[in-house]
Amino acid sequence: MSQYGDGLASQILKVAHHGSSTSSTKEFLDKVRPKAAYIEVGSDNTYNHPNPGTVARLQSIGATIHRTGTQLISLGLPVQSGSALEP
């Protein structure tokens, strides 16, 4: 963080490690300041991700939180023909 400083700012954050307790520290979020945060996690995961503390940190900076497992998320990205994700 010290190397990039304010260059870390972003409107969208893909939250690391499924929103575990060690992801997205306060110091990191203070630099990035995302408007939207996306957490990839299964609905019945045995690790109980995302961690409530991580969610609270994201909420404290005003990020809108989106997660897989409980929400259908479409980022509007193109899907390559023939891929497993093609509708």
N, C-alpha and C positions, 0 to 999 in steps of 0.2 A: 504494500500500500504506500509505503514511503517513496517508492520509485515513481509511481504513476499519479499519486495525489488526486487532484480534481479531475484528472483524465479518466478516472474510473466511473464518472457519472454516466447513467444510462436510464432510459425510460422503462425498459423491460429487464427483469432479472429472472433467469432460470435458477431457482434455488438449488444449491448444491446438496448432495447426499440425502435426497428425499426429505429435506427439512429437519435433519437430525439436530440434536442439541448443540453440536459443534459447528453447524453451518450458519452463515450469515450473522457474524458478530455485529454488535452495535457499532463498533469502529468502522467496519466494512460498509454497513448500511448507511452510516453518516456520510460516507464518501460517494456511494453509488446513488442513493436517493431515488430508487425506482418508483414509478407510478403504478406498475403492475408487477406482480411476482407470481411465477408459475412453479408449482411443486409437483413433481412426478412421483406418485405413490399409489399403491394398491389400496382398495377400500378396506380390506381385512388383513393388512400386513401385521405380522407378529411383533414388529418393533414399535408399533404405535406411532409411526411417523405420520404427519409431521409433529415435531416436538412442540408442546404448548408454548414454551419460552421463545422458540423461533417464530412462531405465529405472532406472539405478542410483540416481538421486536419489529416485525414487518408492519403490524397494525400501528405501532407507535410512530412510524414515519409516514403513515397515510397511504401505504401501498394497498392496492386492491389485490386480494389473494385469489388465485385460481389453482385448482388442483385436479389431477386425474384421480380416478377411483370414485369420486362423488360427483364430478361434473364432466360433461362432454365438452372437451376443449378443441376448438378449431383455430389454428393460427393462420389459416389461409395460405399455407405454403403449398407450392406445387408438388404433386405426387407423380413420380416417374411411372410411365406406362409399364404394366407388368409387375409392379411391386406388390407386396403383400398388403399395402395400405390403399391400393386403388379401389375405389367404390364399385 
